[in-house]
Amino acid sequence: MTGIQVVNGRLKLDGVDVGEAADRFGTPMFIYAGDSIETGVHDLKSALGDQVEVYYSIKANPSVAICSLIRESGVDGAEIASSGELIAALHSGFEPSTIIFAGPGKTDEELAHAVQSKVGQINIESVNELNRVNTIAGSLGVVQPIGIRVNPETDASGLGKIRTGGGAQKFGIDESKVVHAIKLAHQLEHVEFAGLHTMLGSQVLDAEAMLGSCKNALDMAARIGAEAQVQIPSLNFGGGLGVPHKDDDPKFDHHRFGTRLTGLIQGAKQDPVLSDLRCMIEPGRVLVSAHGLYVLRVIDVKESVGKTFAILDGGIHQALLPITANTYRIVIASRADHGGQSAVSLGGPLCTSADQWRSEVLLPDVQVGDVVAMFNSGAYGLTASMNMFLSRGTPIEVLVRHGTCAVIRERWLPESVLDGQIIP
């Protein structure tokens, strides 16, 4: 369920007319289907059952309103990768003990912030970071639970479109060195070994491939536990659950994945070193991507060497990843059920050729003033973009709940470029 409907040719999101919302709030705009996000969380939790805890990966969409909604919908916690995301998680109502801090470049200031906030776990990515966490926790007189992110020896070349494990990586500690790190953690006074973390890929659409990755992770945890002669308290499979971008993309079968994964975990727990294993997964994109639209207005239409160009009032500075993916469906909000009549190249307002995107899209007779909506824009949109580029400002963000629209992030106006600057 994405919340997207077409009624009498008009695009609607959880029952709200997208064109009317654009008129009311202005464009560019990100608009999210809150009811559908809630349903999606419930469906994923139901599919995974009671064997897997779900931690929302805040990087996908760190809007406090979105994070709060996902927390209220029943996830077990949040996964963060910066102090900014920690602030977002805390303001969204996540208990510190349910927050996992990951990422390969945590500064001492960020680590201190996390320890002082009493986050449930810091996933360390090097022996150096392990020692730094111990020193910081010691200076604060506490013991900090830590996970160890493993860069597995398993070949992940066929898993997902973005590879984050296997071979030489900036992520994690090589599997061959993890036992040493665990033994060191047990020797240090101010850290407590809480489990293992791994992630091999992102945007995985093949449930069988994902299950294979989870099976490899369970086998790896058993090997590490046996060699280190310790119980493995938890295993975080990472994220990676994909979202279809095109009509012919396969749809990830969450219920089949959950049922099969439950069986794998129950089997793995027969091993003494995994008998008390907690398992976690940290989805982000799959909970929000399909439930958001990036909404723009056509400000010019022109011809150049026989091609038609539609110039929009937003671009890569506001939705870098959705635009550069170059696969997301695009419709005119007032004629969303009309088939494409002519090929149009879309471009944003920036003074760079990089802001020319979706060449030769079939759309019905594009006119100045038309509202255009791009699907799959609920994840990695505004905050994964170059918001200060050319000082053009940012879109407004709107959340639809129970048929009502609410502004959840105001538009950043161009004059804000002066904020924090010294004016002579």
Residue, then its C-alpha position, 0 to 999 in steps of 0.5 A: m500500500t503506497g497511498i497513491q490513487v488516481v480518481n477521475g484523472r487526478l492524483k491523490l495521496d491517502g485521499v488528498d488531491v495532490g494538485e490542490a495541496a500544491d496550490r495550497f502549500g506551494t511547490p516544490m513540496f515533499i508530501y507523505a502518506g502518513d496512514s500508509i506509512e503506519t500500515g507499512v510498519h504494521d505489515l512489516k512487523s507482522a511479516l517478520g514475527d517475534q524473532v526479529e526486532v525492527y529498528y528504523s534507519i533514520k537516514a532514510n527520512p529524518s523528519v521528526a514527524i515521520c520518525s515519530l509516526i514510525r515509532e508510534s506505529g510499533v518499531d522496536g527502536a531507531e538506527i542512527a549514523s550521526s549526532g543530528e540523527l540522534i537528536a532527531a531520534l530523541h525528539s521523536g520520542f525514541e527511548p535512548s536504550t532503543i537507539i543503535f549508533a552506526g557509521p564508520g566516521k564517528t567523531d569523539e564529540e559524537l561518541a561522547h554525545a551518544v554515551q551521555s545520552k545513554v544510547g542502547q548500543i554503539n556499533i564500532e567499526s575499528v579497534n581504534e574506535l573501540n578504544r576511543v569509546n572505552t576512553i570516553a565511557g571511562s571519562l564519564g564513569v559508565v559502561q557502554p554497550i557496543g556491537i562490532r560491525v563485521n566486514p564478512e568474507t562472504d562475496a556480496s557482489g550479487l546482492g543489491k545495487i549498493r555494496t557495503g560488505g565483502g572484500a576491501q571496505k571502509f565499513g566494519i572490521d574484517e571477519s578475520k580480525v573480529v575475534h581479536a576485537i571481541k577479546l579486547a572488548h572483554q578486557l576493557e573496563h568501560v565497554e560491554f560486548a552486545g553483539l555483531h552487526t553486518m550489512l552486505g548491500s542495499q536496495v535488495l529486491d530478491a528475497e532469496a538473495m536476502l535470505g542467503s545473506c542472513k543465513n551467511a550472517l548467522d553462520m558467521a556469528a556461530r563461527i566467531g562465537a565458537e572461535a572467541q569462546v563467547q555467547i553472541p548476544s545479538l546479530n543485526f542483519g542491517g538493512g537492504l530491503g528494496v523498493p520497486h522503482k519501475d513497473d517491471d521490478p520484482k516486489f520483495d515478498h516480506h511475508r515469505f522472507g519473514t517466514r523463512l527467516t524465522g526458520l533460519i533463526q530458530g535453527a541457528k539457535q540450536d548452536p550453544v553460542l547462539s542459544d540466546l541470540r536476539c536478531m535485528i533488522e534496520p529498514g529505512r527505504v522500505l518504510v517510507s520511499a513509496h509513500g512520498l511524492y516530490v511535487l513540482r510545477v512547470i515554469d517553462v516549456k520550450e523547444s530546442v533542436g526538435k526536442t521539448f524541454a519542461i523546466l521545473d521549479g525544483g531539481i537535484h538540489q532538493a531530491l538528488l537521489p530520486i532524480t539521479a536514480n532516473t527510474y521513478r515514475i512521473v505524472i502530471a497531477s491533474r492528468a495522472d491517468h492520461g497516457g503519454q502523448s509526447a516525449v519531454s525532457l525534464g530539467g530543474p532550475l539550476c545553472t548546471s547541465a547536471d540538473q537536466w533529468r529524465s530525458e524523453v519522458l512520455l507525458p500528456d501535453v505538458q503546459v506551463g503551470d502543470v503540477v508534476a509529481m515524482f513517485n518513490s520520493g519518501a526516502y533519501g530526498l530532501t536531507a540527502s540532497m545539496n540543499m544549499f546549492l546555488s542558494r535556492g532554498t528548500p521544499i516544504e514538507v507536508l504529512v497527510r494523516h486521516g485526510t488532513c494535511a499538516v506542514i512538518r517542515e517549513r520552507w527554507l527561504p533564500e534569504s536564510v543564506l545569510d544566517g550565521q554569516i558576518i555582514p560587514 
